[in-house]
Amino acid sequence: MITIDSKWLASHLDSPQTVIIDSRGNIPYRLAHIKNAIPLAVENVISVAGNGANLVLDRSSAEKIFSDLGIDDSKTVVVYGENMDPSAARIVWTLMYHGHQNTKLLDIGFTAWQRLGLPISRGTAITINTNPVKFNSNLINTIRADADMIKAKQRDPNVIIVDTRTPQEHMQARIPGSILHNWEEGLGDNGSIFKSKEELQKDFENNGITPDKEIICYCHSGSRSSHKFMQFKQAGFENVRMYDGSIIDWAQRRNPLR
């Protein structure tokens, strides 16, 4: 499971082995945030390429950012946002790509956390990194795809390329051979980040997406596809990749669109 439940987090808010990341941006963070959380806007974990694609950070940049947040191999990292915003998923995917496997999405959004009456704080960020730590990047290339890989696998019957955007976007321009599965279809009710594991599995199966295939997700710029990546992991799929360059990178490289 890629998520961690609110009861667990509520009982570990003061643990020195837990790093809590708020992905919503500085203004919402100042208004209210989960106790002891640290703000990290999604744009801080994105490297904008020359063609405008939102790519994953390189090793040195990731090591600097995550070290400054107090993350090392001993820490459990819990990232949260709002359930209708895929930013938290992009941060989780980035940490996973750089080798921090003990990274989780909170299973509910912040509004739901507040509604449950769980501990919150207000104001500026807490002081962190009083005892400096070192984040070591160990790239997990098996969860990332690029344009060359897409082209090589487009006609492979064992690969399913999933467009996680809206039906309108899919109809306007898509990677040839990809199928539509809007990221919002995996959202849960009452502030939950995902539908249940069983609901996700059934939905994917009904759309011909089965765990025996290799799955590659894309969207416009790599945030919604990060969320869909997490949905597949939550459903128990093992062989899943995310194309962080997504349609921006694909189109700017003058690859064909349908």
C-alpha positions as CSV (number, residue, x, y, z in Angstrom):
1,M,0.0,0.0,0.0
2,I,1.3,3.4,-0.9
3,T,-0.9,5.2,1.6
4,I,-0.7,5.5,5.4
5,D,-3.8,6.1,7.5
6,S,-4.6,9.2,9.5
7,K,-4.7,7.3,12.8
8,W,-1.1,6.2,12.3
9,L,0.1,9.7,11.5
10,A,-1.8,11.2,14.4
11,S,0.1,8.9,16.7
12,H,3.5,9.7,15.1
13,L,3.3,13.5,14.8
14,D,6.1,14.1,17.3
15,S,8.3,11.2,16.2
16,P,11.8,12.3,15.2
17,Q,11.7,9.4,12.6
18,T,8.8,10.9,10.8
19,V,9.0,13.8,8.2
20,I,5.6,15.2,7.3
21,I,5.4,17.2,4.0
22,D,2.6,19.6,3.1
23,S,2.3,19.9,-0.6
24,R,-0.3,22.7,-0.8
25,G,1.9,25.8,-1.0
26,N,3.0,28.4,1.4
27,I,-0.2,30.4,1.8
28,P,-2.5,27.5,2.7
29,Y,0.2,26.1,4.9
30,R,0.4,29.4,6.9
31,L,-3.4,29.4,7.4
32,A,-3.4,25.9,8.8
33,H,-1.4,22.7,8.5
34,I,-0.9,19.3,10.2
35,K,1.2,19.7,13.3
36,N,5.0,19.5,12.7
37,A,4.5,19.4,8.9
38,I,7.0,21.1,6.6
39,P,5.9,23.0,3.4
40,L,7.2,21.8,0.0
41,A,5.6,23.2,-3.1
42,V,5.5,20.8,-6.0
43,E,7.4,23.2,-8.3
44,N,10.4,22.7,-6.0
45,V,10.7,19.1,-7.1
46,I,10.4,19.8,-10.8
47,S,13.2,20.7,-13.3
48,V,11.8,22.6,-16.3
49,A,13.5,21.4,-19.4
50,G,14.4,23.6,-22.4
51,N,11.3,22.3,-24.2
52,G,9.0,23.2,-21.3
53,A,8.6,19.7,-19.9
54,N,8.4,19.3,-16.1
55,L,11.1,16.7,-15.5
56,V,12.3,15.0,-12.3
57,L,15.1,16.7,-10.4
58,D,18.6,15.5,-11.0
59,R,20.5,13.7,-8.2
60,S,22.4,16.7,-6.7
61,S,19.3,18.9,-6.6
62,A,17.2,16.2,-5.0
63,E,19.9,15.5,-2.4
64,K,20.1,19.2,-1.4
65,I,16.3,19.7,-1.2
66,F,15.6,16.5,0.7
67,S,18.6,16.8,3.0
68,D,17.4,20.3,4.0
69,L,14.1,18.8,4.9
70,G,15.7,16.4,7.3
71,I,15.2,13.3,5.2
72,D,17.6,10.4,5.3
73,D,17.3,6.6,5.0
74,S,16.0,6.3,8.6
75,K,13.0,8.5,8.1
76,T,9.4,7.7,7.2
77,V,8.1,10.4,4.9
78,V,4.4,11.2,4.8
79,V,3.2,13.6,2.1
80,Y,-0.3,15.2,2.1
81,G,-2.3,17.8,0.3
82,E,-6.0,17.9,-0.8
83,N,-7.6,14.9,-2.4
84,M,-8.5,16.8,-5.6
85,D,-4.9,18.0,-6.1
86,P,-2.3,15.6,-7.5
87,S,0.7,17.6,-6.2
88,A,1.4,15.3,-3.2
89,A,1.6,12.3,-5.5
90,R,4.2,14.1,-7.7
91,I,6.3,14.7,-4.6
92,V,5.9,11.1,-3.5
93,W,6.9,9.8,-6.9
94,T,10.0,12.0,-6.9
95,L,11.1,10.6,-3.6
96,M,10.5,7.1,-4.8
97,Y,12.4,7.7,-8.0
98,H,15.4,8.9,-5.9
99,G,15.3,5.8,-3.9
100,H,13.4,6.7,-0.7
101,Q,11.0,3.8,-0.6
102,N,9.7,4.5,2.9
103,T,7.5,7.3,1.5
104,K,3.7,7.4,1.9
105,L,0.7,9.4,0.9
106,L,-1.7,10.3,3.7
107,D,-4.9,8.5,2.9
108,I,-7.0,11.6,3.3
109,G,-6.7,15.3,2.3
110,F,-6.1,18.1,4.7
111,T,-9.7,19.3,4.8
112,A,-10.7,15.8,5.9
113,W,-8.0,15.8,8.5
114,Q,-9.4,19.0,9.9
115,R,-12.9,17.7,9.8
116,L,-11.8,14.8,12.0
117,G,-10.5,17.2,14.6
118,L,-6.9,16.0,14.3
119,P,-4.0,18.2,15.5
120,I,-3.2,21.2,13.3
121,S,-0.9,24.3,13.7
122,R,-0.9,27.7,12.1
123,G,1.9,30.1,11.1
124,T,5.3,29.7,9.5
125,A,7.3,26.6,9.1
126,I,8.9,24.8,12.0
127,T,12.6,24.9,12.5
128,I,14.2,21.8,10.8
129,N,17.5,20.3,10.2
130,T,19.0,21.3,13.6
131,N,21.0,18.0,13.2
132,P,21.9,18.0,9.6
133,V,21.3,14.7,7.7
134,K,22.3,13.5,4.3
135,F,19.8,12.3,1.7
136,N,21.4,9.9,-0.8
137,S,19.9,9.6,-4.2
138,N,19.7,6.1,-5.6
139,L,17.8,6.3,-8.8
140,I,15.0,3.7,-9.3
141,N,14.8,3.9,-13.1
142,T,12.1,1.1,-13.3
143,I,9.4,3.6,-12.3
144,R,10.2,6.3,-15.0
145,A,9.7,6.4,-18.7
146,D,10.9,8.8,-21.4
147,A,9.9,9.4,-25.0
148,D,12.4,6.9,-26.5
149,M,10.9,4.2,-24.2
150,I,7.4,5.1,-25.3
151,K,8.3,4.8,-28.9
152,A,10.0,1.5,-28.4
153,K,7.0,0.0,-26.5
154,Q,4.0,1.5,-28.4
155,R,3.2,-1.7,-30.3
156,D,4.2,-4.1,-27.5
157,P,1.1,-6.1,-26.6
158,N,2.5,-6.5,-23.0
159,V,2.5,-2.7,-22.5
160,I,-0.4,-0.4,-21.8
161,I,0.1,3.3,-22.2
162,V,-2.4,5.2,-20.1
163,D,-3.5,8.8,-20.7
164,T,-4.6,10.1,-17.3
165,R,-6.0,13.4,-18.6
166,T,-9.7,14.4,-19.3
167,P,-11.7,12.9,-22.2
168,Q,-11.5,16.3,-23.9
169,E,-7.7,16.4,-23.8
170,H,-7.5,12.8,-24.9
171,M,-9.7,13.5,-28.0
172,Q,-7.7,16.7,-28.9
173,A,-4.2,15.1,-28.9
174,R,-2.8,11.9,-27.5
175,I,0.1,9.6,-27.8
176,P,-0.9,7.0,-30.4
177,G,-1.9,3.7,-29.0
178,S,-2.7,5.1,-25.5
179,I,-5.9,4.5,-23.7
180,L,-7.8,7.0,-21.5
181,H,-8.2,6.5,-17.8
182,N,-8.9,9.9,-16.2
183,W,-7.0,10.3,-12.9
184,E,-10.1,11.6,-11.2
185,E,-11.8,8.2,-11.7
186,G,-9.5,6.8,-8.9
187,L,-10.4,9.5,-6.3
188,G,-12.2,8.4,-3.2
189,D,-15.2,9.8,-1.4
190,N,-15.3,12.0,1.7
191,G,-11.8,13.4,1.3
192,S,-10.1,10.0,0.7
193,I,-7.2,10.1,-1.6
194,F,-8.1,6.9,-3.5
195,K,-11.0,4.5,-3.9
196,S,-10.5,1.2,-2.1
197,K,-8.0,-1.2,-3.4
198,E,-10.8,-3.5,-4.5
199,E,-12.6,-0.7,-6.3
200,L,-9.4,0.3,-8.1
201,Q,-8.7,-3.2,-9.2
202,K,-12.2,-3.7,-10.5
203,D,-12.2,-0.4,-12.4
204,F,-8.8,-1.1,-14.0
205,E,-9.9,-4.6,-15.0
206,N,-13.1,-3.3,-16.5
207,N,-11.0,-1.1,-18.7
208,G,-8.7,-3.9,-19.8
209,I,-5.8,-2.8,-17.6
210,T,-4.4,-5.9,-15.9
211,P,-1.4,-6.4,-13.5
212,D,0.3,-8.8,-15.9
213,K,1.0,-5.8,-18.2
214,E,3.6,-3.1,-18.0
215,I,1.8,0.2,-17.4
216,I,3.1,3.6,-18.4
217,C,1.2,6.7,-17.3
218,Y,1.3,10.2,-18.8
219,C,-0.7,13.4,-18.6
220,H,0.1,17.0,-19.6
221,S,3.0,17.7,-17.4
222,G,3.5,14.7,-15.0
223,S,1.4,15.5,-11.9
224,R,-1.9,13.8,-12.7
225,S,0.0,10.8,-14.1
226,S,1.9,10.7,-10.8
227,H,-1.5,10.3,-9.0
228,K,-2.5,7.5,-11.4
229,F,0.8,5.8,-10.9
230,M,0.0,5.8,-7.1
231,Q,-3.5,4.4,-7.8
232,F,-1.9,1.5,-9.7
233,K,0.5,0.9,-6.8
234,Q,-2.3,1.1,-4.3
235,A,-4.1,-1.5,-6.4
236,G,-1.2,-3.9,-6.2
237,F,0.3,-3.4,-9.7
238,E,4.1,-3.9,-9.7
239,N,5.3,-3.0,-13.2
240,V,4.3,0.7,-13.4
241,R,6.1,3.7,-14.8
242,M,5.4,7.4,-15.1
243,Y,6.4,9.5,-18.1
244,D,7.3,12.7,-16.3
245,G,7.8,14.6,-19.6
246,S,4.3,13.7,-20.6
247,I,2.5,15.2,-23.6
248,I,4.6,18.5,-23.4
249,D,7.8,16.6,-23.9
250,W,6.3,14.2,-26.5
251,A,4.9,17.0,-28.7
252,Q,8.0,19.2,-28.4
253,R,10.1,16.4,-29.7
254,R,7.8,16.3,-32.8
255,N,6.5,12.9,-32.1
256,P,3.2,11.9,-33.7
257,L,-0.1,12.7,-32.0
258,R,-3.5,11.3,-32.6
